[in-house]
Amino acid sequence: MAAFRNRRSDELARLADEHMQHDLRQQDRDTLKSAASKVSLWTGVGSAVGIGLGLYMAFRLRSSRKAFFDVFRAQQKPTQVVFADGRTESLPDITPLLKPTTFGDFATYFFASAGGLFLGGELGFLGGATSASNSIAVDPESRKRIETAFRRFRADVLRKEADALDGGESVLDKMF
């Protein structure tokens, strides 16, 4: 769905660029670019660390699963059960069902690395956003100009959306 919204993102990028050029000084624009690069760096590092930890956890899980199977296979298992009335029932061998499979290994590595990517990326983004916010908040005047420019940008975006909806455009076209 997001791939089909290029037209909307181009329009918003153009509007944001206009506000950056008219409402902010060069120092403010440099501060925003520095803050954006901090968020990007932290998110990338967090994602990489998350994938690494996810793969490490998957490796540990797979090796412990294999060790459990090897121990289970080596143990003597009962082959039949004798009931009090003398009746004997044989027990099925479940050893082949517990054997680690290639599909199980793939799923373990895939889901553990995906989970690590998500968790690491989100934590990295949170750390980067905090770091970027702190770097913007260093200069109170610059921060005020940036906040004012952002409020004006949001107001323009909402005005354009309201004008488009009042103009009779389809709501579904605006949403998608």
C-alpha positions in Angstrom: 0.0 0.0 0.0 2.8 2.4 0.8 4.3 2.0 -2.6 1.2 3.5 -4.2 1.4 6.7 -2.2 4.4 8.2 -3.9 2.4 11.1 -5.3 1.3 12.1 -1.7 4.8 11.8 -0.3 6.3 13.9 -3.1 3.8 16.6 -2.4 4.5 16.5 1.4 8.3 16.6 0.8 8.0 19.6 -1.5 5.9 21.4 1.1 8.3 20.5 3.9 11.2 21.8 1.8 9.4 25.1 1.3 8.9 25.5 5.0 12.5 24.6 5.7 13.8 27.2 3.2 11.4 30.0 4.3 10.9 29.5 8.1 14.4 28.3 9.2 17.9 29.7 9.1 20.8 27.7 7.7 21.9 26.8 11.2 18.5 25.4 12.0 18.5 23.3 8.8 22.0 22.0 9.7 20.7 21.1 13.1 17.8 19.2 11.6 20.0 17.3 9.2 22.4 16.4 12.0 19.4 15.2 14.1 18.1 13.1 11.2 21.4 11.5 10.6 21.7 10.6 14.3 18.3 8.9 14.2 19.3 7.1 11.0 22.7 6.0 12.5 21.2 4.8 15.8 18.4 2.9 14.0 20.9 1.2 11.7 23.2 0.2 14.5 20.3 -1.0 16.6 19.0 -3.0 13.7 22.4 -4.6 13.1 22.9 -5.4 16.7 19.3 -6.8 16.9 19.8 -9.1 13.9 23.1 -10.3 15.4 21.6 -11.1 18.8 18.6 -12.7 17.1 20.9 -15.0 15.0 23.0 -15.8 18.2 19.8 -16.7 20.1 18.7 -18.9 17.1 22.0 -20.6 17.1 21.8 -21.3 20.8 18.2 -22.5 20.5 19.1 -24.8 17.7 22.1 -26.3 19.4 20.1 -26.9 22.6 17.3 -28.5 20.6 19.8 -30.8 18.9 21.4 -31.6 22.3 18.0 -32.4 23.7 17.3 -34.7 20.8 20.6 -36.5 21.1 20.0 -37.1 24.8 16.5 -38.3 24.2 17.7 -40.7 21.4 20.4 -42.1 23.7 18.1 -42.9 26.6 16.4 -46.2 27.0 12.7 -45.8 26.4 10.0 -48.2 27.4 8.6 -50.1 24.4 5.4 -51.4 26.1 3.1 -50.9 29.0 1.7 -53.7 31.1 -1.6 -53.0 32.8 -2.8 -54.4 36.2 -5.1 -56.9 34.5 -2.1 -58.4 32.5 -2.9 -56.7 29.2 0.2 -55.4 27.3 0.1 -52.5 24.9 3.1 -51.4 22.8 4.2 -47.8 22.8 5.0 -46.0 19.5 8.5 -44.7 19.0 8.3 -40.9 18.8 12.0 -40.3 18.3 11.6 -39.5 14.5 9.0 -36.8 15.4 11.5 -35.0 17.7 14.3 -34.9 15.2 15.4 -31.4 14.3 14.4 -30.6 10.7 15.8 -28.2 8.1 12.5 -26.4 8.0 12.6 -26.0 11.7 16.1 -24.6 11.6 15.1 -22.1 8.8 12.1 -21.0 10.8 14.2 -20.6 14.0 16.8 -18.4 12.2 14.2 -16.4 10.3 11.9 -15.6 13.1 14.7 -15.0 15.7 16.5 -12.6 13.3 13.2 -10.9 12.3 12.4 -10.4 16.0 15.9 -9.1 16.7 15.6 -6.7 13.7 12.3 -5.4 15.0 13.4 -5.0 18.6 16.8 -3.6 17.8 15.5 -1.3 15.2 12.8 0.1 17.5 15.2 0.5 20.4 17.7 2.1 18.1 15.1 4.5 16.8 14.1 5.4 20.3 17.7 6.1 21.3 18.3 8.1 18.1 15.1 10.1 18.6 16.2 10.9 22.1 19.7 11.9 21.0 18.3 14.0 18.1 15.8 15.7 20.5 18.6 16.5 22.9 20.7 18.0 20.1 17.8 20.2 18.9 17.0 21.3 22.4 20.5 22.7 23.0 19.7 26.1 21.5 16.3 27.4 22.8 15.9 29.9 20.0 16.6 27.4 17.3 14.3 25.0 18.9 11.5 27.5 19.0 12.0 28.3 15.3 12.0 24.6 14.4 8.8 24.0 16.4 7.1 27.0 14.8 8.1 25.9 11.3 6.8 22.4 12.1 3.5 23.8 13.3 3.1 25.9 10.1 3.9 22.8 8.0 1.3 20.7 9.8 -1.3 23.5 9.4 -0.5 23.7 5.7 -0.9 19.9 5.3 -4.2 20.0 7.1 -5.4 22.9 5.0 -4.5 21.1 1.8 -6.3 17.9 3.0 -9.4 19.9 4.0 -9.4 21.8 0.6 -9.0 18.5 -1.2 -11.9 16.9 0.7 -14.1 20.0 0.2 -13.2 20.1 -3.5 -15.1 16.8 -4.0 -12.1 14.5 -4.4 -12.7 10.9 -3.3 -11.7 10.1 0.2 -10.4 6.7 -0.9 -8.0 8.4 -3.3 -6.6 10.5 -0.5 -6.3 7.5 1.8 -4.7 5.2 -0.7 
